[in-house]
């Protein structure tokens, strides 16, 4: 059976046409599925009973199953979802200064193997479909407190979004469509580890914010912690960012994970400034949040301050992103790893 959450509007038009129905039916169904979050075909009450009966043997509206939710003292909520084939993904709701941001996973696992990331350590399972991407938004809405609403979406969870390119582009079209999920382009951000050829395409195919996980100022260090740098070294990445077609006065967000003794020195800060000259950007500094078995440590507050001061004095907009949800295993991949370890232990004992 086909899941109606797996169709963009143009795709639904073709489905409806194949059923011999008028095009406006596609708009009705699409609106019910993505705008009104219909739970079933029967709930589409302005669609004739005859059409609903025709749809039911072939189509369904199906979400993802939330298996576990952890809530931090700071209001961060992290949830683990199970997919049809048993794959598991994580998503996180992060409250911050009047915003409520949902961090969405784009893949089950990740093939890029960044050393500071627990998801990378667990390997890659598969790409997520449109229904699994949008399903995280619908599932998160079910976890909201009274009066809350999701204001921002970031594709910064498990996976490399630009390695699931077509589904991510389809998701963004539904997400930012006023007749679909209705999020503003300005409130949606896609974060990449630096898939250079895809960055060039993405600038033309999507009108949302771009974030790049840079994390080092030399190829030697970056290749060590982000193996993708061996394929797409820093110079090519920076050149792609300089040529990136920014629309509507947008800027690129540079994410820089500060790791003690590795990339947090005064020299690194100075190199970062030189590297980013000519890139329209703001910089997020993220002190590393250690997870069990991590090979790195969190930098001390003094080096974070010094790094921040140097970049700030050079005229950049730079913020130190406060770690959120540290008490609920907020590092990407931690919840899934724990759940799989429990399952393995359960299977062994039974
Ligand atoms: S940081 Fe992102 S790109 Fe790197 S391994 Fe983790 S999920 Fe993949």
Boltz pocket constraint, residues with backbone or C-beta under 6 A from the ligand:
constraints:
  - pocket:
      binder: B
      contacts: [[A, 109], [A, 110], [A, 111], [A, 112], [A, 113], [A, 114], [A, 117], [A, 118], [A, 119], [A, 120], [A, 121], [A, 156], [A, 157], [A, 158], [A, 159], [A, 160], [A, 193], [A, 332]]
      max_distance: 6.0
